[in-house]
Amino acid sequence: MRAQDAALAVYPARNWQARTQVELHRAGVLIRSGDVDEGARHLVRVLGAVPGELRHDGLLHHSAVMSLKMAPPAQAARASIAEARELLAAKGDA
């Protein structure tokens, strides 16, 4: 978490892509540390703040998918993970 905080301190607010990627990595850290629901909810909050047409930016999409893959297989069916996957699958600005 400190590494994400340090990275965010370096990126200007206008660098939405880098800042969003850092927050998606934070979601992965939460998931990997065992807080699957909070990690998935964080991912949803972060992606939800990105305009729909930008949500499918390749770098962001890849970071989000990799973060979700950090969930243990036994946790992959959790409602929070399903909600995050649905948001990733949504097209356009929906």
C-alpha positions in Angstrom: 0.0 0.0 0.0 2.9 2.4 0.7 4.2 1.8 -2.8 0.9 2.8 -4.3 0.7 5.8 -2.1 4.2 6.8 -3.1 3.4 6.3 -6.8 0.2 8.4 -6.5 2.2 11.2 -4.9 4.4 11.4 -8.1 1.7 11.3 -10.7 -0.2 14.6 -11.3 -4.0 14.5 -11.0 -4.3 14.9 -14.8 -2.5 11.6 -15.5 -5.7 9.6 -15.1 -4.4 6.5 -16.8 -1.4 6.1 -14.5 -3.3 7.0 -11.3 -6.1 4.5 -12.2 -3.6 1.8 -12.9 -2.0 2.3 -9.5 -5.4 2.1 -7.9 -6.1 -1.1 -9.8 -2.9 -2.5 -8.5 -4.0 -1.6 -5.0 -7.1 -3.6 -5.6 -4.9 -6.6 -6.5 -2.9 -6.2 -3.3 -6.1 -6.2 -1.3 -7.3 -9.3 -3.1 -4.0 -11.1 -2.8 -3.8 -10.3 0.9 -7.1 -12.0 1.5 -9.5 -9.1 1.5 -11.2 -10.3 -1.7 -14.4 -8.4 -1.3 -12.8 -5.1 -0.5 -10.3 -5.5 -3.3 -13.1 -6.2 -5.8 -15.2 -3.3 -4.4 -12.2 -1.0 -4.7 -11.7 -2.1 -8.3 -15.4 -1.4 -9.0 -15.2 2.0 -7.4 -12.0 2.9 -9.4 -13.3 1.7 -12.7 -16.7 3.2 -12.0 -15.0 6.6 -11.8 -13.5 6.2 -15.3 -15.8 7.4 -18.1 -17.2 4.3 -19.9 -15.4 5.0 -23.2 -12.1 5.1 -21.4 -12.7 2.1 -19.2 -11.6 -0.3 -21.9 -8.2 1.3 -22.3 -5.9 -1.7 -22.8 -3.5 -0.9 -20.0 -6.3 -0.4 -17.5 -8.3 -3.4 -18.7 -5.2 -5.7 -18.4 -4.4 -4.3 -14.9 -8.0 -4.9 -13.7 -8.1 -8.5 -15.1 -4.7 -9.3 -13.5 -5.9 -7.9 -10.1 -9.0 -10.1 -10.3 -7.0 -13.2 -11.1 -5.2 -12.8 -7.8 -8.4 -14.1 -6.1 -8.0 -17.7 -5.0 -10.0 -20.1 -7.2 -12.3 -20.9 -4.3 -13.2 -17.2 -4.1 -13.7 -16.6 -7.8 -17.5 -17.0 -7.6 -18.0 -14.3 -4.9 -20.6 -11.7 -5.7 -18.0 -8.9 -5.5 -15.7 -10.6 -8.1 -18.7 -11.2 -10.4 -19.7 -7.5 -10.1 -16.2 -6.4 -11.0 -16.2 -8.8 -14.0 -19.5 -7.5 -15.2 -18.2 -3.9 -15.1 -15.2 -5.0 -17.1 -17.4 -6.7 -19.7 -19.7 -3.7 -20.1 -19.2 -1.8 -23.3 -19.2 1.9 -24.0 -20.3 4.4 -21.3 -22.9 2.1 -19.7 
